[in-house]
Amino acid sequence: MVRATFAGFSTALSALQANQKRLDITGQNLSNMNTVGYTRQQLNTSSLNYTGGVCHTMNGSENVVGFGVSMDGVSQVRDPYLDTQYRLQMTKADYNNSLQTALDSLANILDETNISGLNAAFKDIQSVLTNINDPSKVVDPVYESELRSKMENLAALFNKSASQITEAEKSEFDRVTGAGTSEQGAVDKINDILRQIGELNVQIKQNQVAGQPSLEMMDERNVLLDTLSSYIPIEVSYYKDSSHSGTYTAADGSIRDRAYDYDASGKIIGKREWPDDLKVELVYTDAQGNTQRMTLVNGSEQGADGKQKNYGQLEAVKADNNTAAADRNDPTNVAVKFTAAQSSAAAGTNPATTTAGAASSQFSGGSLQASLDMLGKKGTGGTDDVRGYQYYMSKLDTLAKSFADTMNNLNKTGGGGELFMNSATGNSTGINASNISISTGWTNGNTHIATGGDSPTDTVRAMLKAMSEASVEGKTYANYMNHVSTQLATDSSSNTTALKTNVTVLNSIQSSKDSISGVSMDEEATNMMTYVSAYNAASRLMTALDEVLNTLISNTGMVGR
């Protein structure tokens, strides 16, 4: 049986159309080669052929030829595994990056390598004490005034360092909440990202149901997901909505899969084509150490009434009271309360909540967790594993109190008064780095360096001895400050190493992603030549078919005439 007259033309036409579309897509790829977040696109095709059996009036089944190419749609070239790995690594890298920013701010305060700080102040005091360790000098107002000046300088340095750490804490608090600055904090940024992803989910789903792939919207959503992973650890999954997944009971009592269409007798006659929804889940560890998940973006589902939000939200609260808003004047008492997407809650129930902070739910990474760690953790061990602002402030407080108490006790033992006081209370109780000051009595001349004992210099010698011995946590005052600076340098070095490692891995994954999803000029140029050649070949096929048809119509039956 002779093949349909124009079947060959249909085949050639489909080839022309497919290669024209491929050239259009190549142009789109090249146009967006430098567009941030753009994913290389490709044409999905399949071969057209008979869908039913071959009847006896047709050619034998071994001789059946197809009818060209079908354009099934345009899709993005992405690797879901690389997307997942990239976001996991982004979470790790941004945790270290944010932690390093905080450690650098502490280093500017406590690193005394290139500045004259507390360590130098202790040495100055020791030098003056050595100088006045003489019966004629210890009672000389000039020498005592010099010592008081050095002590005042030390107290001022303590006050300055404590004030700077407090300001660093507030800056970190601002990075979380946005308070005290014109810029959005992490909480506001995450809320904005969740809202945008939720709205994009709805728009993309509506377009896909109407037959539009919305690839550019999907690119925008992927960029938002990558950004979100830098703040908090997330898992992204694709699924069918509740109307197109799972099973249901048919009128005849049979259990049927929602993914398929059935005929009147209950036999499967086809698969339902329905676009996937995208779900974003927060991954965290609860206070009991168990891994939990919370739905932050619930696909495009907006509840039965269509009015429920398909995305969750965050708010900054007090760590010791998650119903009260966080206070910038108490920056270390901060946590972040997460509320799941409203549409993810069962009917008649409130969406799930969890509070993330130093002593509550924990994340495996992300810049938000880094800020919460630096503000709330004290480095005591266990889950309290980060030496944050409070750790270094406590070290300064310990040093200031130990020195002030020792000097006060030694001077009182020698018959004198207290040399240091708490500037807030006017007495020596509760001295720390932020309130240490020279006592009012010493300032106005009512208190002096004690000269009682067997020798007028006994108190001075006792002070010198105390400064030379291990007076605080097994170290001298000067060495203790060196130890704190060294500890900070060690923390910074360890975190820098982790940051470099994570960034290296992240860049490697990014390179792998770019090799698959990115636009390569060389590859697109090669594809362009291939598609042009295929287009020309299809055109030549149509010309050949025209010549054959002309022979069939004009010359058949003319032989011998």
C-alpha positions as CSV (number, residue, x, y, z in Angstrom):
1,M,0.0,0.0,0.0
2,V,1.3,3.4,-1.0
3,R,2.1,5.8,1.9
4,A,-0.2,8.8,2.2
5,T,0.8,11.4,-0.4
6,F,1.6,14.2,1.9
7,A,2.9,12.2,4.9
8,G,6.4,13.0,4.0
9,F,5.7,16.7,3.8
10,S,4.2,16.5,7.4
11,T,7.4,14.8,8.5
12,A,9.6,17.5,6.9
13,L,7.4,20.3,8.3
14,S,7.6,19.0,11.8
15,A,11.4,18.9,11.5
16,L,11.5,22.5,10.2
17,Q,9.3,23.6,13.1
18,A,11.3,21.8,15.7
19,N,14.6,23.1,14.5
20,Q,13.2,26.6,14.2
21,K,12.1,26.4,17.8
22,R,15.5,25.1,18.8
23,L,17.1,28.1,17.2
24,D,14.7,30.4,19.0
25,I,15.6,28.8,22.3
26,T,19.3,29.1,21.5
27,G,18.8,32.8,20.9
28,Q,17.0,33.1,24.3
29,N,19.8,31.3,26.0
30,L,22.5,33.5,24.4
31,S,20.4,36.6,25.2
32,N,20.4,35.7,28.9
33,M,23.9,34.4,29.2
34,N,24.7,37.0,31.8
35,T,21.3,37.2,33.5
36,V,21.6,36.3,37.2
37,G,19.8,33.1,38.0
38,Y,18.9,32.2,34.4
39,T,18.7,28.5,33.6
40,R,19.6,27.1,30.2
41,Q,16.5,26.0,28.3
42,Q,16.0,23.1,25.9
43,L,13.3,21.7,23.7
44,N,11.8,18.4,24.7
45,T,10.9,16.3,21.7
46,S,9.7,12.8,20.9
47,S,9.2,10.7,17.8
48,L,5.7,10.6,16.2
49,N,4.5,7.1,15.2
50,Y,1.5,4.9,15.2
51,T,-0.2,4.6,18.5
52,G,-2.4,1.7,17.6
53,G,-1.8,-1.7,16.0
54,V,-1.0,-2.2,12.4
55,C,-4.0,-3.5,10.4
56,H,-3.8,-6.1,7.5
57,T,-4.5,-3.4,4.9
58,M,-1.4,-1.4,5.9
59,N,2.3,-2.1,5.3
60,G,3.8,-4.9,7.5
61,S,4.7,-3.8,11.0
62,E,8.3,-4.1,10.2
63,N,7.9,-1.5,7.5
64,V,6.0,1.1,9.6
65,V,7.7,4.6,9.4
66,G,6.9,7.4,11.8
67,F,5.4,10.8,11.0
68,G,8.2,13.2,12.2
69,V,8.9,14.8,15.5
70,S,6.6,16.1,18.3
71,M,7.5,19.2,20.3
72,D,6.5,18.2,23.8
73,G,7.6,21.5,25.6
74,V,10.4,23.7,26.7
75,S,12.1,22.8,30.0
76,Q,15.1,24.0,32.1
77,V,18.3,22.0,32.3
78,R,18.8,21.6,36.0
79,D,20.2,18.9,38.3
80,P,18.0,18.6,41.5
81,Y,20.8,16.8,43.3
82,L,23.2,19.7,42.7
83,D,20.5,22.2,43.8
84,T,20.2,20.4,47.1
85,Q,23.9,20.1,47.6
86,Y,24.4,23.8,46.8
87,R,21.8,24.9,49.3
88,L,23.2,22.7,52.0
89,Q,26.7,24.1,51.4
90,M,25.4,27.7,51.2
91,T,23.9,27.1,54.7
92,K,27.3,26.0,56.1
93,A,29.3,28.7,54.3
94,D,27.1,31.6,55.4
95,Y,27.1,30.4,59.0
96,N,30.9,30.6,59.0
97,N,30.9,33.9,57.1
98,S,28.5,35.6,59.6
99,L,30.4,34.1,62.5
100,Q,33.6,35.5,61.1
101,T,32.1,39.0,60.8
102,A,31.2,38.8,64.6
103,L,34.6,37.5,65.5
104,D,36.3,40.2,63.5
105,S,34.4,42.8,65.4
106,L,35.6,41.3,68.7
107,A,39.1,41.2,67.4
108,N,39.0,44.9,66.8
109,I,38.2,45.3,70.5
110,L,40.3,42.6,72.2
111,D,43.3,42.0,69.9
112,E,46.1,44.0,71.4
113,T,48.8,42.9,68.9
114,N,49.1,46.4,67.4
115,I,47.5,48.6,70.1
116,S,48.3,49.7,73.6
117,G,45.5,48.1,75.6
118,L,44.8,46.3,78.9
119,N,47.9,44.3,78.8
120,A,50.1,47.4,78.4
121,A,48.0,49.1,81.1
122,F,48.8,46.3,83.6
123,K,52.5,46.6,82.8
124,D,52.4,50.4,83.3
125,I,50.9,49.9,86.7
126,Q,53.4,47.3,87.6
127,S,56.2,49.6,86.5
128,V,54.9,52.5,88.7
129,L,54.5,50.2,91.7
130,T,58.1,49.1,91.2
131,N,59.2,52.7,91.1
132,I,57.4,53.8,94.3
133,N,58.5,50.7,96.2
134,D,60.6,53.1,98.3
135,P,59.8,54.6,101.7
136,S,60.4,58.1,100.5
137,K,58.3,57.7,97.3
138,V,55.3,55.8,98.7
139,V,54.2,58.8,100.7
140,D,54.9,61.3,98.0
141,P,51.7,62.7,96.4
142,V,53.3,63.1,93.0
143,Y,54.1,59.4,92.8
144,E,50.7,58.4,94.2
145,S,49.1,60.6,91.6
146,E,51.0,58.9,88.9
147,L,49.8,55.5,90.1
148,R,46.2,56.7,90.4
149,S,46.5,58.0,86.8
150,K,47.6,54.6,85.6
151,M,44.8,52.9,87.5
152,E,42.3,55.4,86.0
153,N,43.6,54.5,82.5
154,L,43.1,50.8,83.2
155,A,39.5,51.4,84.4
156,A,38.8,53.5,81.4
157,L,40.1,50.8,79.1
158,F,37.9,48.2,80.8
159,N,34.9,50.6,80.4
160,K,35.7,51.2,76.7
161,S,36.1,47.5,75.9
162,A,32.9,46.6,77.7
163,S,31.0,49.4,75.9
164,Q,32.4,48.3,72.5
165,I,31.3,44.7,73.1
166,T,27.8,46.0,74.1
167,E,27.7,48.0,70.9
168,A,28.8,44.9,68.9
169,E,26.0,42.9,70.5
170,K,23.5,45.6,69.5
171,S,24.9,45.6,65.9
172,E,24.4,41.8,65.9
173,F,20.9,42.2,67.2
174,D,20.2,44.7,64.4
175,R,21.4,42.2,61.9
176,V,18.7,39.8,63.2
177,T,15.8,42.3,63.8
178,G,16.6,45.4,61.7
179,A,16.2,47.6,64.8
180,G,18.5,50.6,65.0
181,T,19.1,50.7,61.3
182,S,17.3,51.7,58.1
183,E,18.0,48.3,56.5
184,Q,16.0,45.1,56.9
185,G,17.2,42.5,59.4
186,A,17.4,38.8,58.7
187,V,13.9,38.2,60.1
188,D,12.3,40.8,57.7
189,K,14.4,39.5,54.8
190,I,13.3,35.9,55.4
191,N,9.7,36.9,55.8
192,D,9.9,38.8,52.5
193,I,11.5,35.8,50.7
194,L,8.9,33.4,52.0
195,R,6.1,35.7,50.8
196,Q,7.6,36.0,47.4
197,I,8.1,32.2,47.1
198,G,4.5,31.6,48.2
199,E,3.2,34.1,45.7
200,L,5.4,32.7,42.9
201,N,4.1,29.2,43.6
202,V,0.5,30.4,43.0
203,Q,1.4,32.3,39.8
204,I,3.5,29.4,38.4
205,K,0.8,26.8,39.2
206,Q,-1.9,28.9,37.5
207,N,0.3,29.5,34.4
208,Q,1.3,25.8,34.1
209,V,-2.4,24.7,34.4
210,A,-3.1,27.1,31.5
211,G,-0.2,25.6,29.5
212,Q,2.5,28.2,30.1
213,P,5.8,26.8,31.5
214,S,6.7,30.0,33.4
215,L,10.4,29.1,33.2
216,E,11.6,32.7,34.0
217,M,9.4,32.7,37.2
218,M,10.9,29.4,38.2
219,D,14.4,31.0,37.8
220,E,13.3,33.8,40.1
221,R,12.0,31.3,42.6
222,N,15.2,29.3,42.5
223,V,17.3,32.5,43.2
224,L,15.0,33.2,46.2
225,L,15.5,29.6,47.4
226,D,19.3,29.9,47.2
227,T,19.2,33.2,49.1
228,L,16.9,31.7,51.8
229,S,19.3,28.8,52.3
230,S,22.0,31.3,53.3
231,Y,19.9,32.3,56.3
232,I,18.3,29.0,57.5
233,P,18.6,25.3,56.6
234,I,15.8,24.3,54.2
235,E,14.6,21.2,52.3
236,V,12.8,21.7,49.0
237,S,10.5,19.1,47.6
238,Y,8.0,18.7,44.8
239,Y,4.7,17.1,45.1
240,K,1.2,16.8,43.7
241,D,-1.5,18.8,45.5
242,S,-4.1,16.9,47.6
243,S,-6.6,16.8,44.7
244,H,-4.1,14.9,42.5
245,S,-2.3,12.6,44.9
246,G,-3.1,9.7,47.1
247,T,-6.2,7.5,46.7
248,Y,-10.0,7.8,46.9
249,T,-12.9,5.5,47.1
250,A,-15.0,5.3,43.9
251,A,-18.8,4.9,43.8
252,D,-18.4,1.1,43.3
253,G,-16.2,0.9,46.5
254,S,-12.9,0.4,44.7
255,I,-9.8,2.2,45.8
256,R,-8.4,4.4,43.0
257,D,-5.3,6.4,42.5
258,R,-5.9,10.1,41.9
259,A,-3.0,10.2,39.5
260,Y,-5.0,8.3,36.8
261,D,-8.2,8.5,34.9
262,Y,-10.6,5.6,34.8
263,D,-13.4,4.5,32.5
264,A,-16.9,3.4,33.5
265,S,-15.7,-0.1,34.3
266,G,-12.8,1.1,36.5
267,K,-9.9,0.5,34.1
268,I,-7.1,2.9,33.8
269,I,-7.3,4.9,30.6
270,G,-4.6,7.5,31.1
271,K,-2.5,9.4,33.5
272,R,-3.5,12.8,34.7
273,E,-1.1,15.6,33.7
274,W,-0.9,18.1,36.5
275,P,2.0,20.4,37.5
276,D,3.9,19.8,40.7
277,D,3.8,22.1,43.7
278,L,6.9,23.2,45.6
279,K,7.2,22.8,49.4
280,V,9.9,24.5,51.5
281,E,10.6,23.0,54.9
282,L,12.7,24.3,57.8
283,V,15.0,21.7,59.2
284,Y,16.0,22.1,62.9
285,T,16.9,20.2,66.0
286,D,14.6,20.6,68.9
287,A,15.6,21.0,72.6
288,Q,15.6,17.2,73.0
289,G,18.1,16.7,70.1
290,N,15.5,15.4,67.6
291,T,15.5,16.5,64.0
292,Q,12.3,18.2,63.1
293,R,10.7,19.8,60.0
294,M,8.3,22.7,59.6
295,T,6.5,23.7,56.4
296,L,7.4,27.3,55.7
297,V,5.9,27.4,52.1
298,N,3.1,25.0,51.4
299,G,3.0,24.8,47.6
300,S,0.2,26.8,46.1
301,E,-2.4,25.6,48.6
302,Q,-4.4,28.3,50.2
303,G,-7.0,26.3,52.1
304,A,-10.5,25.3,51.2
305,D,-11.6,29.0,51.2
306,G,-8.6,30.2,49.3
307,K,-7.8,32.8,51.9
308,Q,-5.2,31.0,54.0
309,K,-1.6,32.0,53.5
310,N,0.6,29.4,51.9
311,Y,3.7,30.7,53.6
312,G,4.9,31.1,57.2
313,Q,6.5,33.9,59.0
314,L,9.1,34.8,61.7
315,E,9.3,37.3,64.5
316,A,12.1,38.3,66.9
317,V,11.1,37.6,70.5
318,K,12.8,37.4,73.9
319,A,14.6,34.2,74.6
320,D,13.1,33.9,78.1
321,N,9.6,34.9,76.9
322,N,8.6,34.1,73.4
323,T,5.4,36.1,73.6
324,A,7.3,39.4,74.1
325,A,9.1,41.3,71.4
326,A,12.9,41.3,71.5
327,D,14.4,44.5,73.1
328,R,17.5,46.2,71.6
329,N,18.5,47.2,75.1
330,D,18.8,43.6,76.0
331,P,20.4,42.3,72.9
332,T,21.6,38.9,74.2
333,N,18.1,37.9,75.3
334,V,16.8,37.3,71.7
335,A,15.3,34.3,69.9
336,V,13.4,33.9,66.6
337,K,9.9,32.4,66.6
338,F,8.9,30.5,63.5
339,T,5.2,30.0,62.5
340,A,4.4,27.4,59.8
341,A,2.3,28.2,56.7
342,Q,-1.3,28.6,57.7
343,S,-2.5,26.3,55.0
344,S,-0.3,23.5,56.3
345,A,-2.3,23.2,59.5
346,A,-5.2,20.7,59.9
347,A,-8.6,22.2,59.7
348,G,-9.6,24.0,62.9
349,T,-6.0,24.0,64.3
350,N,-3.3,26.7,64.5
351,P,-0.1,26.3,62.5
352,A,2.9,24.8,64.2
353,T,5.5,27.1,65.9
354,T,9.0,26.7,67.1
355,T,11.5,29.1,68.7
356,A,15.1,29.2,67.6
357,G,17.8,30.5,70.0
358,A,20.9,29.6,71.9
359,A,18.9,27.5,74.4
360,S,16.0,26.2,72.3
361,S,15.7,24.9,68.7
362,Q,19.0,24.8,66.8
363,F,19.9,25.0,63.1
364,S,22.8,23.2,61.4
365,G,23.9,26.4,59.9
366,G,22.9,29.7,58.2
367,S,23.6,33.3,59.1
368,L,20.6,33.6,61.4
369,Q,21.9,30.8,63.6
370,A,25.4,32.4,63.6
371,S,23.9,35.7,65.0
372,L,21.9,33.8,67.6
373,D,24.9,31.8,68.6
374,M,27.1,34.9,69.0
375,L,24.4,36.7,71.0
376,G,23.2,33.8,73.2
377,K,25.9,31.3,73.7
378,K,28.6,31.4,76.4
379,G,30.9,28.6,75.4
380,T,30.2,26.4,78.4
381,G,30.2,23.2,76.4
382,G,27.6,20.8,75.1
383,T,25.1,22.6,72.9
384,D,26.5,25.8,74.3
385,D,29.5,25.3,72.0
386,V,30.2,28.9,70.7
387,R,32.3,31.5,72.5
388,G,30.1,34.5,71.7
389,Y,30.0,38.0,73.0
390,Q,28.9,37.0,76.5
391,Y,31.9,34.7,76.8
392,Y,34.4,37.5,76.1
393,M,32.4,40.0,78.2
394,S,32.5,37.6,81.1
395,K,36.3,37.3,80.8
396,L,36.7,41.0,81.0
397,D,34.3,41.1,84.0
398,T,36.3,38.4,85.7
399,L,39.6,40.2,85.1
400,A,38.2,43.6,86.2
401,K,36.6,42.2,89.4
402,S,39.6,40.1,90.4
403,F,42.0,43.0,90.0
404,A,39.8,45.5,91.8
405,D,39.0,43.2,94.7
406,T,42.7,42.3,95.1
407,M,43.8,45.9,95.1
408,N,41.0,46.9,97.5
409,N,41.7,44.1,99.9
410,L,45.4,44.6,100.0
411,N,45.0,48.4,100.6
412,K,42.5,47.8,103.4
413,T,44.8,45.2,105.0
414,G,47.5,47.9,105.1
415,G,45.1,50.3,106.8
416,G,43.9,52.2,103.8
417,G,40.6,52.5,102.0
418,E,39.2,51.0,98.8
419,L,40.9,52.1,95.6
420,F,38.2,50.9,93.1
421,M,34.4,51.0,93.2
422,N,31.3,50.2,91.1
423,S,30.5,53.5,89.4
424,A,26.8,52.6,89.4
425,T,26.5,52.0,93.2
426,G,29.3,53.9,94.6
427,N,30.7,50.9,96.5
428,S,32.9,47.9,95.7
429,T,30.1,45.3,95.3
430,G,29.3,44.1,91.8
431,I,32.4,45.5,90.1
432,N,32.7,44.5,86.4
433,A,34.4,45.8,83.3
434,S,31.6,48.2,82.4
435,N,31.4,49.9,85.8
436,I,34.9,49.7,87.3
437,S,36.2,53.1,88.4
438,I,38.6,54.8,90.8
439,S,36.9,55.2,94.2
440,T,35.5,58.6,95.2
441,G,37.7,58.6,98.3
442,W,40.9,58.1,96.3
443,T,39.8,60.7,93.8
444,N,39.1,63.4,96.4
445,G,42.2,62.7,98.4
446,N,40.5,61.0,101.4
447,T,42.0,57.6,100.5
448,H,45.7,56.9,99.9
449,I,48.0,54.0,99.2
450,A,48.3,52.3,102.6
451,T,51.6,52.6,104.5
452,G,50.8,50.5,107.5
453,G,52.8,47.4,108.5
454,D,56.4,46.8,109.4
455,S,57.4,49.0,106.5
456,P,55.6,51.8,104.6
457,T,56.1,49.8,101.4
458,D,54.5,46.6,102.6
459,T,51.2,47.3,100.7
460,V,53.1,48.3,97.5
461,R,55.2,45.1,97.7
462,A,52.0,43.0,98.2
463,M,50.5,44.6,95.2
464,L,53.6,43.9,93.1
465,K,53.5,40.3,94.3
466,A,49.8,39.9,93.4
467,M,50.5,41.3,89.9
468,S,53.4,38.8,89.4
469,E,51.5,35.8,90.7
470,A,48.8,33.7,89.1
471,S,45.9,35.8,90.5
472,V,43.1,35.0,88.1
473,E,42.3,31.5,86.8
474,G,45.9,30.4,87.2
475,K,47.4,33.4,85.3
476,T,48.8,36.8,86.0
477,Y,46.6,39.7,85.1
478,A,48.7,40.6,82.0
479,N,48.9,36.9,80.9
480,Y,45.2,36.5,81.5
481,M,44.5,39.2,78.9
482,N,47.0,37.6,76.5
483,H,45.1,34.3,77.0
484,V,41.8,35.9,76.1
485,S,43.3,37.5,73.0
486,T,44.9,34.2,72.0
487,Q,41.6,32.3,72.6
488,L,39.8,34.8,70.3
489,A,42.6,34.4,67.7
490,T,42.2,30.6,67.8
491,D,38.4,30.8,67.4
492,S,38.9,33.1,64.5
493,S,41.5,31.0,62.8
494,S,39.5,27.8,63.3
495,N,36.4,29.5,61.8
496,T,38.4,31.0,58.9
497,T,39.7,27.5,58.0
498,A,36.1,26.1,58.0
499,L,34.9,29.1,56.0
500,K,37.6,28.6,53.3
501,T,36.8,24.9,53.1
502,N,33.1,25.5,52.8
503,V,33.5,28.2,50.2
504,T,35.9,26.0,48.2
505,V,33.2,23.2,48.2
506,L,30.5,25.7,47.4
507,N,32.4,27.1,44.4
508,S,33.0,23.5,43.2
509,I,29.3,22.8,43.3
510,Q,28.6,26.2,41.7
511,S,30.9,25.2,38.8
512,S,29.2,21.9,38.4
513,K,25.8,23.7,38.3
514,D,27.1,26.2,35.8
515,S,28.4,23.4,33.6
516,I,24.8,21.9,33.5
517,S,22.5,24.9,33.9
518,G,24.6,27.8,32.8
519,V,24.8,29.1,29.2
520,S,28.0,28.3,27.4
521,M,28.7,30.4,24.3
522,D,30.8,27.7,22.7
523,E,28.1,25.0,23.3
524,E,25.3,27.3,22.1
525,A,27.3,28.2,18.9
526,T,27.8,24.5,18.2
527,N,24.1,23.8,18.8
528,M,23.2,26.7,16.5
529,M,25.2,25.2,13.6
530,T,23.7,21.8,14.3
531,Y,20.2,23.1,14.2
532,V,20.8,25.2,11.1
533,S,22.2,22.1,9.3
534,A,19.1,20.1,10.4
535,Y,16.8,22.9,9.3
536,N,18.6,22.9,5.9
537,A,18.3,19.2,5.6
538,A,14.6,19.3,6.4
539,S,14.2,21.9,3.7
540,R,16.1,19.8,1.3
541,L,13.8,16.8,2.2
542,M,10.8,18.9,1.4
543,T,12.3,19.8,-2.0
544,A,13.1,16.1,-2.7
545,L,9.5,15.1,-1.7
546,D,8.2,17.8,-4.1
547,E,10.3,16.4,-6.9
548,V,9.0,12.9,-6.2
549,L,5.4,14.0,-6.0
550,N,5.8,15.9,-9.3
551,T,7.2,12.8,-10.9
552,L,4.3,10.8,-9.5
553,I,1.7,13.2,-10.8
554,S,3.2,14.3,-14.1
555,N,5.1,11.3,-15.3
556,T,3.3,8.2,-14.1
557,G,1.7,6.3,-17.0
558,M,3.6,8.4,-19.6
559,V,6.3,5.7,-20.3
560,G,6.5,4.8,-24.0
561,R,4.5,7.8,-25.3
